[in-house]
Amino acid sequence: MRPTKIRHAVLWLTVAAYMITYMDRVVISSAVPLIQKELNIDNASMGVILGAFRWGYALFQIPGGWLGDWIGPRKALTMIVIWWSIFTSLTAISWSVASMIVFRFLFGVGESGAFPIATRSLSRWMLPGERGYAQGITHAGSRLGAAITPPIVGAIMLAWGWRSAFWVFGVVGALWAVLWYWYYRDRPSEHSSVNAEELALIQQHIGTGPPPGQRPSVPWKMIFSSPTLWTLCVMYFCYSYCLAIYLDWFPKYLNEARGLNIKTMAFYASLPLFAGTLGDFLGGWISDKLVHTRGLKFGRRVVAVAGFLVAAAGIVPAVLSQSPEACVAFTSLAIFGLEATVGVSWAVPLDIGGDYAGSVSAVMNMCGNIGGAISSTSLGFLVQAFGWNTPFLAAAVACALAAVLFSRIDATRKIFQEA
């Protein structure tokens, strides 16, 4: 009898979660021009609002990852998706800068555990040779969610106003949480649809893990002592610094600096994210192919280094070009390169972290999103002081630095061998 493919169904359910995380977080970026107009918010204050999500998201990464390792991904992911869906919806009742900062911060606290717990949810399911693809396709799902959201939000805003969009997307997240709790199991052996052949295949490659019900303490000292992890963290700081600009501010940039109206802005803002979706998929897929032929170290490293260099090379002409069309075209190339690195980046915590992949990826994502928080918060001030070109050119430098850093990451150096 052939092995069942339940692990692939689990993967696609996780892809849907990734889509929802980015759909919920980019609703506000498409709504920024209308929010600023209605609430009389300048760019600097809007930067603080956008940064509030990222500070909540960054600071609670480790508690979020720990929660997934402690009570298991099934319960943990259900809890946090319901939490952030509530605060996605509550953003619609914001009446001031202060109220919006509170709601966006608490939304970020909820989403903070999403990627670490989702990574942990795959650690007992996906075979080592499937992990680059799995991380690539999940992050492709997140960027696809981000890409399709601006036109949807634009249509909702034009029909019913910007507040309605937050209610709609909050409901979508709550529905997914119900489906996840019903279908997912923390272990393949607990899933009634997994046959003996698939279970044997999984256990042959990744073992059985700790006994059911056991909640081992997370070896934080060993995790924080890993040189590979800290190089990974600084690299991901650079990545997230760059990505936050495009997720949080690119629609506003197209509207204010390039003179596009809401409808055209929404369409153009989605194009680089579609390119990023392709980059996510191809980056993870190519990495796994190279892992099979050239080994884990080479397969992870070469894709990420190349992606960051493409991103740096695309950002500069995008900023300096005169036409909006050329700007969007070069930005799409840059985001393609940037996103080709992300599946590889998230495969590395699985490679080096094992059963503690949730906690390891949480540390990486915390450091990364501190970079994103600094980027989103400071951009409004930078634009008011130096104009729109400065933050984008800084992002190009960050990508070049990330390429250098990833050239030093060795995915074969497992944390427990390094300590």
N, C-alpha and C positions, 0 to 999 in steps of 0.2 A: 504494500500500500504506500502511496506517495505521501510525503508530509503535507499537512494542511498549511495554509498561508495566513493563519490568524495574526502572526506578527506583522504582516503587511497591512491588515485591517487596523491594527493598533497604530501603526505608523500613520495611516491616512486620517485616523481620528485625531492624532496629535497634530498633523498638518492643519486640520481645521482650527485647532486651538491657537496655533501660531497665527493663522489668518486673522482670527478675532482679536488677538492682542494688538496687532498693528492697525486693524480697522478702527478699534476704539481709540488708539492714541493719535491717529492722524485726522480724526474728525475735526479736532480743534484747529489744526493748521489750515484746513480749507475754510474754516469759519472765521479766521482771524480778522480779515478786513471788515466784516459785518459786526463782529463783537466790538472791535475798536470804535467803530462808528457809533453804535448804540450806547456803549458804556463810556465813551469819551476816554479811551485808553491810548497813551502814546507808545512808541516802540520800546522804550526802556522798561516801562511797566509791563508791557506784554511779554517781554523777555523774562521778567521775574515770574509771571504766570506760567509760561511754558517751562521754565526751569523748575518750578515747584514739582511738577510731575516727575522730572528726572532726578531731583534730589530724593524724593520719597522712594523712587524706583531703585536708586543706587544704594541708599543707606540701609535698606531692608533686604538686600540680596542674600546676605548670609543667613539671617533668620528664615527667609523663604526657602533656601536650599536645605537648611537644617530640618525644617518642617517636613519636607519631602522625604529626607532620609530617615526621619524619626517615625512618622505615622504612615508612611507609604504614599506613593503618588496618587492612588485612587482617591483617598479622602482629602489629601492636601490640595490637589488641583481643583477638586470640586469646591472646596471652601473658598479658595482665593478667587476663582472665576466669578462666583456669586458676589463676593465682596467688591471686586472692581467693576462688575456690571452695575451694582447699585450706585457707585460713585460716578460712573460714566453718565448714568441717567440724571443724577443730582446736579451735574454741571449745568443742566438746562435751567435750573432755578437760580443761578448766580445773578447777583444784583450789583456787585462791586468788585473791585480788584481784590480786596481781602477775601471775600467769599469764594471767588474763583481760585485763589491760591490755595485755600483750605481744601476745596473739593478736588483740585488737581493733585495736591500732595497725597491725599488719602487714596485717590485712584492709583497713583504711583506705588504706594505701599502695597496695594493689592496685586498689581501686576509684577511686583518685584520677584515673586517666587515662580513666575510662569515658566521662564526658560530653564532655570535650574531644575525645577521639579519635572518639567517635560523631558529634559535630558535624562534625569534619573528614571523616568517612566520607561525609557527605551533601553536602559542599561542591562536589564535582565531579559530583553526580548530580541534585540538586533545583534546579529553575528558581527564579529570584528570587521569582516570584509564588506559589510553593508553599512557601516557607521558613517563613512564620509557621504555616501549617497543619502542616508537617512537624515543627517544634519543638513545637507544641501537642500533636500526636498522640503524639509520642515521650514527652513528659513526662506526658501522660495515661496512657500505658502504665505509666510508673513508679509513678504514684499508684494505678492500678488494681492493680498488683502489691502495693503497700503495703496497699491496702484489703482484698484477698482473703486476705492472709497471717494477720492475727490469728485469724480463725476456724479456719484450717487448723492454725496453731501450737497454738491452744487444744485442738483435738481430738487432736493428736499428743501434747501434754503430758499430757492426761488419760489417754491410753491407754498411753504408753510413757515418760513423763518428759520434762523439758525438753531433755535432751541429744540425744535422737533427732531433734529438729527441725533442728538444725544439720547433721547428716549428710545428711538428706533434701535440704535446699536446696543444699548443696554439690555434690551429684551433678547437680542440674538445671543449674547453671551450667557444669559441665564438658561436658555434652552439647551445650549451646548453642555453646560454643567450637568444637567439631568441625564443627557445621553451618555456622557463620560462615566458617571457613577454606575449606570446600568450595565455598560458593556465591558469596561476595562477591569483587569485584575492585576495586582502587583506582581504576581508570578505566573509564568506560563502554565505551571502545574495546577493552578487554581482555576484556570479557564476551561469550562466544560467543552468548548469546541476545539481545543487543541488535541490532535491525536498523538498516539505514542511515538510515531515517527518524527513529527515536528518537535516534540518535547526532547527526544533523544538527540536530535540535531542541535538544538539550542544548548542543551547541557553538555554536549561534546565540546562545543567551542567556548562556552563561558562558565561552565560549572553550574552548580545548583544554588550557590549563594548561602547566606546564613540561614539557620532554621527558621521556619515561619513563626511569627510572633516575637522573635528576638529583636531587640532594639539596641544594637551595639553603639557605644559612644563614638562620636566622630573624632578621629585622631588629628585634632587641629594643629598640634605641634609639628607633626610630620608634614601636614599639608603646607603650613606656613614656612617650613624649612626648605621647600623645594625651589631650587634656582629656576627650573623650567617654568614653574607656575608664575613666578614673578616676572620673568621675561614675557610670558603670555599675557600677564595683566597689563604691563606697560604698552605692549602692542595693541591690546584691545582698547585701552584708553585712547590711543591715537585713532583707531577705527571709529569708535563711538563719537569722538569729538567731531569727526568729519560727517558721519551719518546724521547726527542730530541737526546739523544745519539744513540738510535737505528734507528731512522729515518735518521739522518744525517751522522752517522759515522759507523754503523755496516757493510755495504758493504766494506768500506775501511779497517776496522778491520779484516774482513775475508781474504781480499787480502794481507794485510801487516803482521798482527800478526799470522794468521793461514796458510798463504802460498797458498791460493786458486787462481786459474786463473779467468779471467773475466767471463767465461761461468759458471763455478761451483759456483763462488761467487754470481752471479745473482740469481741462483736457490736457494742456501742456504739462502740468505738474504731475500727471499720471505717467507720462511716457518714460522718464528716467526710472521710475519704479518698475515698470514692465521690463525694462532692460535689466534692472537689478534682479528681477525674478529669474530671468534666463541665466544670469551670472551665478546665482545661488545654486540652481540645478546643475549647471555644467561644472562649477567648481568642485562640488562634492563628488559628482560622477567621475570626473577626470582624476581626482585624487585617489579614489578607490581603485581605478584601473592601474594607476601608477604604483599604488601600494602592492598590488598583485604581481607586477612585473619588476619593479625597482626597489621595493621595500618600503616600510612604514615611514622612516625618516625622510627619504627623498620624496615620497608620494605626498606627504603633507606639506613639506617645505616649499617645493618648487611652484605649486599652484598659488599659494598665498603670496609669495614674493612677487611673482609675475602680476597677480591681480592688483596689488598695491601700487606697483610701478605704472600700470595702465591707468589707474585712478588718478595718480598725480599728474600724469601726462595729459589727461583729459580735462582736468579742472581749469588749468591755466588758460587755454584758448576759449573755454566756455565763458569765463569771466571777461576776457578782453575782447571777445567778438562784439560786433555792433548790432547784428540782427538777433531778434528773439529766437528765430528758428535755428540759427547756428549755435546759439547758447544752449538750447535744449538738446540739440544733436550731440554736442561735445559733452554735455552733462550726462546724457544717456550712456555714452562710452565710459565716462568716469564711474558712474554708479554700477555699470556692468562689472568693471574691474574690481571695484570695492566689494561688491557682493559676492564675487567669485571666491573671496577669502573667508567668508563667514562660516560656511559649512565645515571648512577645514579647521577653523578656529574652535568650533564647538565639538568637532570630533576629537580634538586633542585632550580635553578633560575626560572623555570616555577612555581614550588610550592610556592615560596616565593615572586616572583616578579610580577605576574599577567600581566597586560598590559605593564609593564615596564621590561618584561623579557629580551628584547634585551639589554637594558642598564645594567641591573643587570648581565647578563651573560658576557657582554663586560668587566665589571670590573673584574670579575673572570678570564676571559681568558687573560686579560692584565697582571694580576699578574702571572698567570701561565706561560705565554710566556716570561715574563722577566726571569723566571727560565730557560725556554728553550733557550733563547738567551745567558744567562750566561753559560749554559752547552755547547752549540755548539761552542761558541767563545773560551772558556777556554780549551776545550778538547785537541786541538792541542798542546797548551803550556804544559798541564799536561802530555801528552804522551811523549813529547820531554824531560821533566824533570824527570818523575817518571815511565814511561812505561805505557802499555795499561791497566793493572789491576786496577790502582788507580781510574779512572773515573767511572768504572763499580761498584766497591765496594762502592763508594760514592753514586751511584744510589740506591743501596740496603738499605743504611741508610736512604735515602730520602723516600723510600717506607715505611719503618717501622714508620717513623715520620708521614707520611700521614695517616697511619692506626690509630694512636693515635688521630690525629686531627679530622678525620671523626667520631670517636666515640663520639665527642662532638657536632656534627651538628644535629640540630632538624629541619626537613623540615616542621613541622607544624607551626613554628614561622614565620608567614608572616611579611614582612618588615614593613608594615603599622600598624601592631599590636605592633611591637617592639618599634617603634619610640615614 
